[in-house]
Amino acid sequence: MKRRDFLSPKRLARTAGKTAGAVLQIVDELRTAERTASEEPVLLRCARRAMATTFEAIFPFGMPHAQAWADAALDEIDRVESELSVYREESAVSRLNATAAHGAIAVEESLWQLLARAQRLWQATGGAFDITLGALIKAWGFYRRQGCVPGPEQLAAARDRSGFEHVRLDPEQRTVAYDCPGLEINLGSIGKGYAIDQTIGLWRRDGNIRHALIHGGHSSVFALGSEPGARHGWSIGLLDPDDTRRRLAVLRLHDRALGVSAATYQHFVHEGRKLGHILDPRTGWPAEGMRLAAATAPTAAEADALATAFFVLGVEAVRAYCADHPLVGAALLPHGADRLILLGTAANEAE
């Protein structure tokens, strides 16, 4: 499905909350008391449904061949989904999950590189980011969006079939093997960002596009260059996941990505506890303690993965991570807090 709209920034700000989900909002940077509606720059927005959300490519109106480049980007996202989705039996990841426990499987270079990056992030976050939680996701009912608390034996069995330590990546042969039957990779915590990175690469390589923005639902965005009339990037708002009328902060991004994690939609209440779909790989239980965690990074895949890890890790561990990784920023909203904690580069990116 495709659609095309011509939008002023003010109109975009009103609609982006609905399109982008609960916690991201494209913000009108060009508001001034003197500016009239007719003077406002117009943006071209092209959208398509993919990966269970809505992706949008946004360009300054008048950019040559913008519609063609938007279609190329959204086609690329469709291609990535067909490769990575665990909901498609014919996808490369589904085939890997079905066969890699029986022996090493050769995979395409792009998928192998993505898995290698996920392994590095797993190591760097002390296991807080882990793509091998397919068995746990199913045990908790989040695979079919029907959350439930698994029994002790079911949970223990799912934990035994989870963990990146059970994955063997061979860089010379470009193969993947699982040493644990029943282990399943699920790339939901990095896949949208990876798809966005692929489109940015396409735009830069083949189109020499300097100014555009692309986002995938409420969790992933990459800001290329600057919005019309601005010199220092695109303004992206972070909304309170429990009250989307409340803007927590505005981050200005220039050639940077933002990933956001929050248990806004996928959660259930058990014995008075709100249990969300973001699982702590170290315990096998839904992570608690954060209402929202966002990460800024040079790539959308890294930002997505780190947003998930930061939701799990907690404030002090994230502070230490940002200190060790100077290109990474974080915006955290712990339970009980009403203001974001800005760490690393996010402190400078906040307006």
Secondary structure, DSSP 8 states (H G I E B T S, - for coil): --EEEEE-HHHHHHHHHHHS-SSEEE--TT--SS--GGGS--EEEEEEEETTEEEEEEEETT-TTHHHHHHHHHHHHHHHHHHH-TT-TTSHHHHHHHHGGGS-EE--HHHHHHHHHHHHHHHHTTTSS-S--HHHHHHTTGGGT------HHHHHHHHHT--GGGEEEETTTTEEEESSTT-----TTTHHHHHHHHHHHHIIIII---SEEEEETTTEEEEES--TT-SS-EEEEEEETTEEEEEEEEEEESSEEEEEE--SSSEEEETTEEEES-B-TTTSSB--SEEEEEEEESSHHHHHHHHHHHHHH-HHHHHHHHHH-TT-EEEEEETT-SS-EEEETHHHHB-
